[in-house]
Amino acid sequence: MSDMTDAFRDLKDMRKREREVFGLPCPVCRQKLPRAHPKILKPGQLCRAHKPHFRDPRPEPTAAEWETAMNGEGQ
């Protein structure tokens, strides 16, 4: 395949891994929409599945935290 296709595939895999490592289900979705699957939020991400919107209060991971988590160390 082309280099661009490979780059986008790698980017998609990286985002999927970030979501697995840093993602947590939205607590408001669980409360307001109990039968639906809750949105998976990364730190600082906004959930727009309901009103009022909920922002994940966790701070963004530092570069060192991100590196260790994405390399499979520490979790």
Protein Blocks (a to p, Z undefined) as FASTA:
>chain_A
ZZklmmmmmmmmmmmmmmmmmpccdfklmmmmmmbccddddehiacfkbccddddfbdcd
dfklmmmmmnopoZZ
